[in-house]
């Protein structure tokens, strides 16, 4: 399940594993699925990120 964050009054859907945030829930879910199956990042998914955890 992805998290919903409020960043600068905008809704961002975040992967609970890596913390990257996306504009849409489907991309965040794809990221979370990838993170749960692989110990790496998928550049095709992460290039769509709009929020990066510190």
C-alpha distance matrix in Angstrom:
0.0 3.8 6.7 9.7 13.0 16.5 18.7 22.3 21.6 19.2 15.6 13.6 10.0 9.3 8.0 7.4 10.0 12.8 12.2 13.6 13.1 13.7 15.4 13.2 9.7 10.8 12.1 9.2 7.2 10.7 10.9 8.0 9.6 12.9 12.3 11.4 14.6 16.9 18.3 19.1 18.1 18.5 20.9 20.3 16.8 17.5 20.6 18.6 17.1 18.4 17.4 18.2 17.7 21.0
3.8 0.0 3.8 6.7 9.7 13.3 15.2 18.8 18.3 15.8 12.3 9.9 6.4 5.6 5.3 5.8 9.0 10.8 9.4 10.3 9.4 10.2 12.0 10.5 7.4 9.4 9.9 6.5 6.2 9.8 9.4 7.3 10.0 12.6 11.9 12.2 15.4 17.0 18.0 18.1 16.5 16.9 18.8 18.3 14.6 14.8 17.7 15.6 13.7 14.8 13.7 14.7 14.5 18.0
6.7 3.8 0.0 3.8 6.4 10.1 12.3 15.9 15.4 13.5 10.2 8.2 5.7 5.1 6.5 6.3 10.0 11.3 8.9 10.2 8.9 10.4 11.9 11.4 9.1 12.0 12.2 8.7 9.7 13.1 12.0 10.3 13.5 15.7 14.4 14.9 18.4 19.6 20.0 20.0 18.3 19.1 20.6 20.4 16.6 16.1 18.8 16.5 14.0 14.1 12.5 13.7 13.0 16.3
9.7 6.7 3.8 0.0 3.8 7.0 9.7 13.0 12.0 10.0 6.7 5.8 4.7 6.2 9.1 9.7 13.3 13.9 10.8 11.3 8.8 9.7 10.2 10.1 8.7 12.3 12.7 9.8 11.5 14.8 14.1 13.1 16.3 18.3 17.4 18.3 21.6 22.7 23.0 22.6 20.4 20.9 21.8 21.4 17.6 17.0 19.1 16.3 13.9 13.1 11.8 13.9 13.7 17.0
13.0 9.7 6.4 3.8 0.0 3.8 6.2 9.7 9.3 8.1 5.8 5.1 6.2 7.0 10.4 11.0 14.2 14.0 10.4 10.8 8.2 9.9 10.5 11.7 11.3 14.9 14.6 11.8 14.2 17.0 15.7 15.2 18.7 20.1 18.8 20.2 23.5 24.1 23.9 23.2 20.9 21.7 22.1 22.1 18.5 17.1 18.8 16.3 13.3 11.7 9.8 12.0 11.7 14.5
16.5 13.3 10.1 7.0 3.8 0.0 3.8 6.5 5.6 5.4 4.9 6.1 8.9 10.3 13.9 14.7 17.8 17.1 13.4 13.2 10.3 11.5 11.2 13.1 13.6 17.2 16.9 14.6 17.3 20.0 18.7 18.6 22.1 23.4 22.2 23.8 27.1 27.4 27.1 26.1 23.6 24.2 24.1 24.0 20.7 19.1 20.2 17.5 14.7 12.2 10.6 13.3 13.3 15.7
18.7 15.2 12.3 9.7 6.2 3.8 0.0 3.8 5.4 5.3 6.5 6.7 10.0 10.9 14.5 15.7 18.2 16.8 13.0 12.3 9.6 11.0 10.9 13.7 14.9 18.2 17.1 15.2 18.4 20.5 18.8 19.3 22.9 23.6 22.3 24.5 27.5 27.3 26.7 25.3 22.6 23.3 22.7 22.8 19.8 17.7 18.3 16.0 13.0 9.9 8.3 11.1 11.6 13.6
22.3 18.8 15.9 13.0 9.7 6.5 3.8 0.0 3.8 5.5 8.5 9.7 13.3 14.6 18.2 19.5 21.9 20.3 16.6 15.6 12.9 13.7 12.9 16.0 17.7 21.0 19.9 18.4 21.7 23.7 22.1 22.9 26.4 27.0 25.9 28.2 31.1 30.8 30.1 28.5 25.6 26.1 25.1 25.2 22.4 20.3 20.3 18.0 15.3 11.8 10.9 13.6 14.4 15.9
21.6 18.3 15.4 12.0 9.3 5.6 5.4 3.8 0.0 3.8 6.8 9.4 12.9 15.0 18.7 20.0 22.9 21.8 18.1 17.2 14.0 14.2 12.7 15.2 16.8 20.3 19.9 18.5 21.4 23.8 22.7 23.3 26.6 27.7 26.8 28.8 31.8 31.9 31.7 30.2 27.3 27.5 26.8 26.4 23.4 21.9 22.0 19.2 16.9 13.6 13.1 16.2 17.0 18.9
19.2 15.8 13.5 10.0 8.1 5.4 5.3 5.5 3.8 0.0 3.8 6.3 9.9 12.4 16.2 18.0 20.9 19.7 16.2 14.8 11.2 10.8 8.9 11.4 13.3 16.7 16.2 15.2 18.2 20.4 19.6 20.4 23.6 24.6 24.1 26.2 29.0 29.2 29.2 27.6 24.5 24.4 23.7 23.0 20.1 18.8 18.9 15.9 13.8 10.8 11.0 14.5 15.8 18.4
15.6 12.3 10.2 6.7 5.8 4.9 6.5 8.5 6.8 3.8 0.0 3.8 6.7 9.7 13.4 15.2 18.3 17.6 14.2 13.1 9.5 8.9 7.3 8.9 10.0 13.6 13.6 12.2 14.9 17.5 16.9 17.4 20.4 21.9 21.5 23.2 26.1 26.6 26.9 25.6 22.7 22.6 22.4 21.6 18.3 17.5 18.2 14.9 12.9 10.7 10.7 14.1 15.2 18.2
13.6 9.9 8.2 5.8 5.1 6.1 6.7 9.7 9.4 6.3 3.8 0.0 3.8 6.3 10.0 12.2 14.9 14.0 10.8 9.4 5.7 5.6 5.4 7.3 8.3 11.6 10.9 9.1 12.2 14.4 13.4 14.1 17.3 18.4 17.9 19.9 22.7 23.0 23.2 21.8 18.9 19.0 18.9 18.3 14.9 13.9 15.0 12.0 9.6 7.9 7.7 10.9 12.1 15.5
10.0 6.4 5.7 4.7 6.2 8.9 10.0 13.3 12.9 9.9 6.7 3.8 0.0 3.8 7.0 9.4 12.2 12.0 9.3 8.3 5.3 5.1 6.2 6.2 5.5 8.8 8.4 5.9 8.6 11.2 10.5 10.6 13.8 15.3 14.9 16.5 19.3 20.0 20.6 19.6 17.0 16.9 17.5 16.8 13.2 12.8 14.6 11.7 9.6 9.5 9.1 11.5 12.4 16.1
9.3 5.6 5.1 6.2 7.0 10.3 10.9 14.6 15.0 12.4 9.7 6.3 3.8 0.0 3.8 6.1 8.7 8.3 5.6 5.5 4.0 6.1 8.9 9.2 8.1 10.4 9.1 5.7 8.3 10.6 8.7 8.5 12.1 13.2 12.1 13.8 16.9 17.3 17.4 16.6 14.3 15.0 15.9 16.0 12.3 11.3 13.8 11.8 9.1 9.6 8.1 9.3 9.6 13.3
8.0 5.3 6.5 9.1 10.4 13.9 14.5 18.2 18.7 16.2 13.4 10.0 7.0 3.8 0.0 3.8 5.5 5.9 5.0 5.7 6.5 8.4 11.6 11.1 9.3 10.5 9.1 5.4 6.8 8.7 6.2 5.1 8.9 9.9 8.4 10.1 13.2 13.7 14.0 13.6 11.8 12.8 14.5 14.9 11.2 10.5 13.8 12.5 10.2 11.9 10.4 10.5 10.4 13.9
7.4 5.8 6.3 9.7 11.0 14.7 15.7 19.5 20.0 18.0 15.2 12.2 9.4 6.1 3.8 0.0 3.8 6.1 5.5 8.2 9.4 11.8 14.8 14.4 12.1 13.6 12.6 8.9 9.4 11.6 9.3 6.8 10.2 11.6 9.2 9.8 13.5 14.3 14.1 14.7 13.7 15.4 17.5 18.2 14.7 13.8 17.3 16.2 13.6 14.9 12.7 12.3 11.0 14.0
10.0 9.0 10.0 13.3 14.2 17.8 18.2 21.9 22.9 20.9 18.3 14.9 12.2 8.7 5.5 3.8 0.0 3.8 5.8 8.4 10.9 13.4 16.9 16.6 14.5 15.2 13.7 10.4 10.6 11.7 8.8 6.4 9.4 9.7 6.5 7.5 10.9 11.1 10.5 11.3 11.1 13.3 15.8 17.1 14.0 13.0 16.7 16.4 14.0 15.9 13.8 12.4 11.0 13.6
12.8 10.8 11.3 13.9 14.0 17.1 16.8 20.3 21.8 19.7 17.6 14.0 12.0 8.3 5.9 6.1 3.8 0.0 3.8 5.7 9.1 11.9 15.6 16.1 14.9 15.6 13.2 10.3 11.7 12.0 8.4 7.8 11.0 10.2 7.2 9.6 12.4 11.5 10.2 9.9 8.9 11.5 13.3 15.1 12.2 10.3 13.8 14.0 11.4 13.3 11.1 9.1 8.0 10.7
12.2 9.4 8.9 10.8 10.4 13.4 13.0 16.6 18.1 16.2 14.2 10.8 9.3 5.6 5.0 5.5 5.8 3.8 0.0 3.8 6.3 9.8 13.2 14.1 13.3 14.8 12.7 9.4 11.6 12.8 9.6 9.1 12.8 12.7 10.3 12.5 15.6 15.0 14.0 13.4 11.7 13.7 14.8 16.2 12.9 10.8 13.8 13.2 10.0 11.0 8.2 6.9 5.7 9.1
13.6 10.3 10.2 11.3 10.8 13.2 12.3 15.6 17.2 14.8 13.1 9.4 8.3 5.5 5.7 8.2 8.4 5.7 3.8 0.0 3.8 6.8 10.5 11.9 11.9 13.1 10.3 7.8 10.9 11.4 8.2 9.3 12.8 12.2 10.7 13.7 16.1 15.3 14.7 13.1 10.4 11.7 12.0 13.2 9.9 7.5 10.2 9.5 6.2 7.6 5.6 5.0 6.2 9.9
13.1 9.4 8.9 8.8 8.2 10.3 9.6 12.9 14.0 11.2 9.5 5.7 5.3 4.0 6.5 9.4 10.9 9.1 6.3 3.8 0.0 3.8 7.1 8.8 9.3 11.3 9.0 6.8 10.4 11.6 9.4 10.5 14.0 14.2 13.3 15.9 18.5 18.1 18.0 16.4 13.4 13.9 13.9 14.1 10.7 8.9 10.8 8.7 5.5 5.7 4.5 6.4 8.2 11.9
13.7 10.2 10.4 9.7 9.9 11.5 11.0 13.7 14.2 10.8 8.9 5.6 5.1 6.1 8.4 11.8 13.4 11.9 9.8 6.8 3.8 0.0 3.8 5.5 7.1 8.8 6.5 5.7 9.5 10.4 9.3 11.2 14.0 14.3 14.5 17.0 19.2 19.1 19.6 17.7 14.4 13.8 13.5 12.7 9.4 8.7 9.8 6.7 4.9 5.4 6.7 9.4 11.8 15.4
15.4 12.0 11.9 10.2 10.5 11.2 10.9 12.9 12.7 8.9 7.3 5.4 6.2 8.9 11.6 14.8 16.9 15.6 13.2 10.5 7.1 3.8 0.0 3.8 7.0 9.0 7.8 8.1 11.4 12.5 12.3 14.2 16.7 17.4 17.9 20.2 22.3 22.5 23.2 21.3 17.9 16.9 16.3 14.8 11.9 11.8 11.9 8.3 7.6 6.8 9.0 12.3 14.8 18.3
13.2 10.5 11.4 10.1 11.7 13.1 13.7 16.0 15.2 11.4 8.9 7.3 6.2 9.2 11.1 14.4 16.6 16.1 14.1 11.9 8.8 5.5 3.8 0.0 3.8 5.6 5.8 6.6 8.9 10.4 11.2 12.7 14.6 15.9 17.0 18.8 20.7 21.5 22.8 21.2 18.1 16.7 16.7 14.8 11.7 12.6 13.3 9.7 9.7 10.1 11.9 14.8 17.0 20.6
9.7 7.4 9.1 8.7 11.3 13.6 14.9 17.7 16.8 13.3 10.0 8.3 5.5 8.1 9.3 12.1 14.5 14.9 13.3 11.9 9.3 7.1 7.0 3.8 0.0 3.8 5.5 5.1 6.1 8.6 9.9 10.4 12.2 14.2 15.2 16.3 18.5 19.8 21.4 20.3 17.7 16.6 17.5 15.7 12.3 13.5 15.1 11.9 11.5 12.4 13.3 15.7 17.2 20.9
10.8 9.4 12.0 12.3 14.9 17.2 18.2 21.0 20.3 16.7 13.6 11.6 8.8 10.4 10.5 13.6 15.2 15.6 14.8 13.1 11.3 8.8 9.0 5.6 3.8 0.0 3.8 5.5 5.1 6.2 8.7 9.8 10.5 12.3 14.2 15.3 16.8 18.2 20.3 19.1 16.5 14.8 15.9 13.6 10.6 12.8 14.4 11.5 12.1 13.9 15.3 17.3 19.0 22.8
12.1 9.9 12.2 12.7 14.6 16.9 17.1 19.9 19.9 16.2 13.6 10.9 8.4 9.1 9.1 12.6 13.7 13.2 12.7 10.3 9.0 6.5 7.8 5.8 5.5 3.8 0.0 3.8 5.4 5.0 6.2 8.6 9.8 10.5 12.2 14.2 15.6 16.2 17.9 16.2 13.3 11.5 12.3 10.2 7.0 9.0 10.6 8.0 8.7 11.1 12.6 14.3 16.4 20.1
9.2 6.5 8.7 9.8 11.8 14.6 15.2 18.4 18.5 15.2 12.2 9.1 5.9 5.7 5.4 8.9 10.4 10.3 9.4 7.8 6.8 5.7 8.1 6.6 5.1 5.5 3.8 0.0 3.8 5.4 5.0 6.2 8.6 9.8 10.4 12.3 14.4 15.2 16.4 15.3 12.7 12.0 13.2 12.2 8.5 9.3 11.8 9.5 8.6 10.7 11.0 12.4 13.8 17.5
7.2 6.2 9.7 11.5 14.2 17.3 18.4 21.7 21.4 18.2 14.9 12.2 8.6 8.3 6.8 9.4 10.6 11.7 11.6 10.9 10.4 9.5 11.4 8.9 6.1 5.1 5.4 3.8 0.0 3.8 5.4 5.0 6.1 8.5 9.7 10.5 12.5 14.1 16.1 15.6 13.6 12.8 14.8 13.6 10.1 11.8 14.6 12.5 12.2 14.5 14.7 15.7 16.7 20.4
10.7 9.8 13.1 14.8 17.0 20.0 20.5 23.7 23.8 20.4 17.5 14.4 11.2 10.6 8.7 11.6 11.7 12.0 12.8 11.4 11.6 10.4 12.5 10.4 8.6 6.2 5.0 5.4 3.8 0.0 3.8 5.4 5.1 6.2 8.6 10.0 10.9 12.0 14.4 13.4 11.3 9.7 11.9 10.4 7.4 9.9 12.6 11.2 11.7 14.7 15.4 16.1 17.5 21.1
10.9 9.4 12.0 14.1 15.7 18.7 18.8 22.1 22.7 19.6 16.9 13.4 10.5 8.7 6.2 9.3 8.8 8.4 9.6 8.2 9.4 9.3 12.3 11.2 9.9 8.7 6.2 5.0 5.4 3.8 0.0 3.8 5.4 5.1 6.1 8.6 10.0 10.3 11.8 10.6 8.3 7.7 10.0 9.7 6.3 7.5 10.8 10.1 9.6 12.8 12.9 12.9 14.1 17.5
8.0 7.3 10.3 13.1 15.2 18.6 19.3 22.9 23.3 20.4 17.4 14.1 10.6 8.5 5.1 6.8 6.4 7.8 9.1 9.3 10.5 11.2 14.2 12.7 10.4 9.8 8.6 6.2 5.0 5.4 3.8 0.0 3.8 5.4 5.0 6.1 8.7 9.9 11.4 11.4 10.2 10.6 13.3 13.3 10.1 10.8 14.4 13.5 12.4 15.1 14.4 14.3 14.5 17.8
9.6 10.0 13.5 16.3 18.7 22.1 22.9 26.4 26.6 23.6 20.4 17.3 13.8 12.1 8.9 10.2 9.4 11.0 12.8 12.8 14.0 14.0 16.7 14.6 12.2 10.5 9.8 8.6 6.1 5.1 5.4 3.8 0.0 3.8 5.5 5.3 6.4 8.6 11.3 11.6 11.0 10.7 13.9 13.5 10.8 12.6 15.9 15.3 15.1 18.1 17.9 17.7 18.1 21.3
12.9 12.6 15.7 18.3 20.1 23.4 23.6 27.0 27.7 24.6 21.9 18.4 15.3 13.2 9.9 11.6 9.7 10.2 12.7 12.2 14.2 14.3 17.4 15.9 14.2 12.3 10.5 9.8 8.5 6.2 5.1 5.4 3.8 0.0 3.8 5.5 5.3 5.9 8.5 8.2 7.6 7.3 10.8 11.0 9.0 10.5 13.9 14.2 14.1 17.5 17.4 16.7 17.4 20.3
12.3 11.9 14.4 17.4 18.8 22.2 22.3 25.9 26.8 24.1 21.5 17.9 14.9 12.1 8.4 9.2 6.5 7.2 10.3 10.7 13.3 14.5 17.9 17.0 15.2 14.2 12.2 10.4 9.7 8.6 6.1 5.0 5.5 3.8 0.0 3.8 5.5 5.3 6.4 6.9 7.0 8.5 11.9 13.0 10.7 10.9 14.7 15.1 14.1 17.2 16.3 15.0 14.9 17.6
11.4 12.2 14.9 18.3 20.2 23.8 24.5 28.2 28.8 26.2 23.2 19.9 16.5 13.8 10.1 9.8 7.5 9.6 12.5 13.7 15.9 17.0 20.2 18.8 16.3 15.3 14.2 12.3 10.5 10.0 8.6 6.1 5.3 5.5 3.8 0.0 3.8 5.9 7.7 9.6 10.6 11.9 15.4 16.2 13.9 14.6 18.3 18.4 17.4 20.4 19.3 18.1 17.6 20.2
14.6 15.4 18.4 21.6 23.5 27.1 27.5 31.1 31.8 29.0 26.1 22.7 19.3 16.9 13.2 13.5 10.9 12.4 15.6 16.1 18.5 19.2 22.3 20.7 18.5 16.8 15.6 14.4 12.5 10.9 10.0 8.7 6.4 5.3 5.5 3.8 0.0 3.8 7.1 9.0 10.5 11.2 15.0 15.7 14.1 15.3 18.8 19.3 19.0 22.3 21.7 20.4 20.3 22.8
16.9 17.0 19.6 22.7 24.1 27.4 27.3 30.8 31.9 29.2 26.6 23.0 20.0 17.3 13.7 14.3 11.1 11.5 15.0 15.3 18.1 19.1 22.5 21.5 19.8 18.2 16.2 15.2 14.1 12.0 10.3 9.9 8.6 5.9 5.3 5.9 3.8 0.0 3.8 5.4 7.8 9.1 12.8 14.2 13.2 13.8 17.1 18.4 18.0 21.4 20.7 19.0 19.0 21.2
18.3 18.0 20.0 23.0 23.9 27.1 26.7 30.1 31.7 29.2 26.9 23.2 20.6 17.4 14.0 14.1 10.5 10.2 14.0 14.7 18.0 19.6 23.2 22.8 21.4 20.3 17.9 16.4 16.1 14.4 11.8 11.4 11.3 8.5 6.4 7.7 7.1 3.8 0.0 3.8 7.2 9.9 13.0 15.4 14.3 13.9 17.2 18.9 18.0 21.2 19.9 17.6 17.2 18.8
19.1 18.1 20.0 22.6 23.2 26.1 25.3 28.5 30.2 27.6 25.6 21.8 19.6 16.6 13.6 14.7 11.3 9.9 13.4 13.1 16.4 17.7 21.3 21.2 20.3 19.1 16.2 15.3 15.6 13.4 10.6 11.4 11.6 8.2 6.9 9.6 9.0 5.4 3.8 0.0 3.8 6.7 9.4 12.1 11.5 10.9 13.9 16.0 15.3 18.7 17.9 15.6 15.9 17.6
18.1 16.5 18.3 20.4 20.9 23.6 22.6 25.6 27.3 24.5 22.7 18.9 17.0 14.3 11.8 13.7 11.1 8.9 11.7 10.4 13.4 14.4 17.9 18.1 17.7 16.5 13.3 12.7 13.6 11.3 8.3 10.2 11.0 7.6 7.0 10.6 10.5 7.8 7.2 3.8 0.0 3.8 6.1 8.9 8.0 7.1 10.1 12.2 11.7 15.2 14.8 12.9 14.0 16.2
18.5 16.9 19.1 20.9 21.7 24.2 23.3 26.1 27.5 24.4 22.6 19.0 16.9 15.0 12.8 15.4 13.3 11.5 13.7 11.7 13.9 13.8 16.9 16.7 16.6 14.8 11.5 12.0 12.8 9.7 7.7 10.6 10.7 7.3 8.5 11.9 11.2 9.1 9.9 6.7 3.8 0.0 3.8 5.5 5.5 6.1 8.5 10.5 11.2 15.0 15.6 14.5 16.3 18.8
20.9 18.8 20.6 21.8 22.1 24.1 22.7 25.1 26.8 23.7 22.4 18.9 17.5 15.9 14.5 17.5 15.8 13.3 14.8 12.0 13.9 13.5 16.3 16.7 17.5 15.9 12.3 13.2 14.8 11.9 10.0 13.3 13.9 10.8 11.9 15.4 15.0 12.8 13.0 9.4 6.1 3.8 0.0 3.8 5.3 5.0 5.7 8.7 9.9 13.5 14.6 13.7 16.2 18.5
20.3 18.3 20.4 21.4 22.1 24.0 22.8 25.2 26.4 23.0 21.6 18.3 16.8 16.0 14.9 18.2 17.1 15.1 16.2 13.2 14.1 12.7 14.8 14.8 15.7 13.6 10.2 12.2 13.6 10.4 9.7 13.3 13.5 11.0 13.0 16.2 15.7 14.2 15.4 12.1 8.9 5.5 3.8 0.0 3.8 5.9 5.8 7.5 10.0 13.5 15.4 15.4 18.2 20.9
16.8 14.6 16.6 17.6 18.5 20.7 19.8 22.4 23.4 20.1 18.3 14.9 13.2 12.3 11.2 14.7 14.0 12.2 12.9 9.9 10.7 9.4 11.9 11.7 12.3 10.6 7.0 8.5 10.1 7.4 6.3 10.1 10.8 9.0 10.7 13.9 14.1 13.2 14.3 11.5 8.0 5.5 5.3 3.8 0.0 3.8 5.5 5.8 7.4 11.1 12.7 12.9 15.5 18.6
17.5 14.8 16.1 17.0 17.1 19.1 17.7 20.3 21.9 18.8 17.5 13.9 12.8 11.3 10.5 13.8 13.0 10.3 10.8 7.5 8.9 8.7 11.8 12.6 13.5 12.8 9.0 9.3 11.8 9.9 7.5 10.8 12.6 10.5 10.9 14.6 15.3 13.8 13.9 10.9 7.1 6.1 5.0 5.9 3.8 0.0 3.8 5.2 5.2 8.9 9.9 9.5 12.3 15.1
20.6 17.7 18.8 19.1 18.8 20.2 18.3 20.3 22.0 18.9 18.2 15.0 14.6 13.8 13.8 17.3 16.7 13.8 13.8 10.2 10.8 9.8 11.9 13.3 15.1 14.4 10.6 11.8 14.6 12.6 10.8 14.4 15.9 13.9 14.7 18.3 18.8 17.1 17.2 13.9 10.1 8.5 5.7 5.8 5.5 3.8 0.0 3.8 5.5 8.6 10.6 10.9 14.2 16.8
18.6 15.6 16.5 16.3 16.3 17.5 16.0 18.0 19.2 15.9 14.9 12.0 11.7 11.8 12.5 16.2 16.4 14.0 13.2 9.5 8.7 6.7 8.3 9.7 11.9 11.5 8.0 9.5 12.5 11.2 10.1 13.5 15.3 14.2 15.1 18.4 19.3 18.4 18.9 16.0 12.2 10.5 8.7 7.5 5.8 5.2 3.8 0.0 3.8 6.5 9.3 10.8 14.2 17.3
17.1 13.7 14.0 13.9 13.3 14.7 13.0 15.3 16.9 13.8 12.9 9.6 9.6 9.1 10.2 13.6 14.0 11.4 10.0 6.2 5.5 4.9 7.6 9.7 11.5 12.1 8.7 8.6 12.2 11.7 9.6 12.4 15.1 14.1 14.1 17.4 19.0 18.0 18.0 15.3 11.7 11.2 9.9 10.0 7.4 5.2 5.5 3.8 0.0 3.8 5.7 7.2 10.5 13.7
18.4 14.8 14.1 13.1 11.7 12.2 9.9 11.8 13.6 10.8 10.7 7.9 9.5 9.6 11.9 14.9 15.9 13.3 11.0 7.6 5.7 5.4 6.8 10.1 12.4 13.9 11.1 10.7 14.5 14.7 12.8 15.1 18.1 17.5 17.2 20.4 22.3 21.4 21.2 18.7 15.2 15.0 13.5 13.5 11.1 8.9 8.6 6.5 3.8 0.0 3.8 6.8 10.2 13.1
17.4 13.7 12.5 11.8 9.8 10.6 8.3 10.9 13.1 11.0 10.7 7.7 9.1 8.1 10.4 12.7 13.8 11.1 8.2 5.6 4.5 6.7 9.0 11.9 13.3 15.3 12.6 11.0 14.7 15.4 12.9 14.4 17.9 17.4 16.3 19.3 21.7 20.7 19.9 17.9 14.8 15.6 14.6 15.4 12.7 9.9 10.6 9.3 5.7 3.8 0.0 3.8 6.6 9.6
18.2 14.7 13.7 13.9 12.0 13.3 11.1 13.6 16.2 14.5 14.1 10.9 11.5 9.3 10.5 12.3 12.4 9.1 6.9 5.0 6.4 9.4 12.3 14.8 15.7 17.3 14.3 12.4 15.7 16.1 12.9 14.3 17.7 16.7 15.0 18.1 20.4 19.0 17.6 15.6 12.9 14.5 13.7 15.4 12.9 9.5 10.9 10.8 7.2 6.8 3.8 0.0 3.8 6.6
17.7 14.5 13.0 13.7 11.7 13.3 11.6 14.4 17.0 15.8 15.2 12.1 12.4 9.6 10.4 11.0 11.0 8.0 5.7 6.2 8.2 11.8 14.8 17.0 17.2 19.0 16.4 13.8 16.7 17.5 14.1 14.5 18.1 17.4 14.9 17.6 20.3 19.0 17.2 15.9 14.0 16.3 16.2 18.2 15.5 12.3 14.2 14.2 10.5 10.2 6.6 3.8 0.0 3.8
21.0 18.0 16.3 17.0 14.5 15.7 13.6 15.9 18.9 18.4 18.2 15.5 16.1 13.3 13.9 14.0 13.6 10.7 9.1 9.9 11.9 15.4 18.3 20.6 20.9 22.8 20.1 17.5 20.4 21.1 17.5 17.8 21.3 20.3 17.6 20.2 22.8 21.2 18.8 17.6 16.2 18.8 18.5 20.9 18.6 15.1 16.8 17.3 13.7 13.1 9.6 6.6 3.8 0.0
